[in-house]
Amino acid sequence: MNKPQSDAAAKLRLVRCPACGGESVYSAGNPYRPFCSQRCKNLDLGAWASESFRVPGEAPPEDRPFGDPKLQ
């Protein structure tokens, strides 16, 4: 026979940590959410700071100026 869950346990939402893939509690009580720990959060921040995460896009040719051509 299953025990009834408390309200807090029923509302507990586990998600996958984007850095390590482990389980992470997604709630206001987890200051690192959606990460599982400060270490995983800092790893992600470091990847952004070092520009490891990039949005794929076509770079303009070196001889063309950046920005709106109408304004140049």
C-alpha positions as CSV (number, residue, x, y, z in Angstrom):
1,M,0.0,0.0,0.0
2,N,1.4,3.4,-0.9
3,K,1.7,6.2,1.6
4,P,0.0,9.5,0.8
5,Q,2.5,12.2,-0.2
6,S,2.6,15.5,1.6
7,D,1.8,18.6,-0.3
8,A,5.4,19.7,-0.4
9,A,6.5,16.3,-1.8
10,A,3.7,16.3,-4.4
11,K,4.8,19.8,-5.7
12,L,8.5,18.8,-5.9
13,R,9.6,19.1,-9.5
14,L,12.8,17.4,-10.6
15,V,14.5,18.5,-13.8
16,R,17.7,17.6,-15.5
17,C,20.6,19.8,-14.7
18,P,21.7,21.5,-18.0
19,A,25.4,21.1,-17.0
20,C,25.8,17.6,-15.7
21,G,22.6,15.9,-16.5
22,G,21.8,14.9,-12.9
23,E,18.6,15.6,-11.1
24,S,17.9,19.1,-9.9
25,V,15.1,20.4,-7.7
26,Y,13.3,23.2,-9.6
27,S,11.9,25.3,-6.8
28,A,12.4,28.6,-5.1
29,G,14.3,26.7,-2.4
30,N,17.1,25.9,-4.9
31,P,19.2,29.1,-5.4
32,Y,21.0,27.5,-8.3
33,R,18.0,26.4,-10.3
34,P,17.8,25.0,-13.0
35,F,21.3,23.7,-12.0
36,C,21.9,21.2,-9.3
37,S,24.8,23.0,-7.6
38,Q,26.9,26.2,-7.6
39,R,29.6,24.3,-9.4
40,C,27.3,23.5,-12.4
41,K,26.0,27.0,-12.4
42,N,29.6,28.4,-12.5
43,L,30.6,26.0,-15.3
44,D,27.7,27.3,-17.4
45,L,28.6,30.9,-16.6
46,G,32.2,30.2,-17.6
47,A,31.2,28.7,-20.9
48,W,29.2,31.9,-21.7
49,A,32.0,34.1,-20.6
50,S,34.5,32.3,-22.8
51,E,32.0,32.4,-25.7
52,S,31.8,28.6,-25.9
53,F,28.1,29.0,-26.5
54,R,27.4,30.7,-29.8
55,V,24.4,31.3,-32.0
56,P,25.2,30.0,-35.5
57,G,25.0,32.8,-38.0
58,E,26.6,34.1,-41.1
59,A,29.3,36.7,-40.4
60,P,29.5,39.6,-42.8
61,P,32.5,39.7,-45.1
62,E,35.6,41.4,-43.7
63,D,35.4,44.2,-46.3
64,R,31.8,45.2,-45.5
65,P,30.9,47.4,-42.6
66,F,28.6,46.2,-39.8
67,G,25.1,47.5,-39.3
68,D,22.3,48.7,-41.5
69,P,23.5,49.6,-45.0
70,K,20.9,52.3,-45.2
71,L,22.5,54.2,-42.4
72,Q,26.0,54.3,-43.9
